[in-house]
């Protein structure tokens, strides 16, 4: 999958339709995410992004449902991305040099309030 490959060396802002609609939310959601293990397992990834290795195994193959599993930077947990209708809004390079990501993080994300993050995810 192209998205899976992209997220292995980048962080990306995505917009996609929710697999399971929620009554009080729009049918789509935005996410800033990555699968880059070098970034996630770095001191900053462990401390600032609160990265944790996945535990257990899924009972199904996400690719069979056209899903990609990625680390959600705002919710700081693993999430499924529905690739049936996904839009890549922006890409921030994380490998081999994570400096562009940390610059973006420090300038745009670090001081966001919980309500600003919720607005980001639901617009």
PyMOL commands that set and color helices and strands:
alter all, ss='L'
color gray80, all
select helices_A, chain A and resi 2-7+37-40+43-47+62-65+83-85+99-109+114-121
alter helices_A, ss='H'
color red, helices_A
select strands_A, chain A and resi 10-17+28-34+67-72+77-82+86-93
alter strands_A, ss='S'
color yellow, strands_A
deselect
rebuild
show_as cartoon
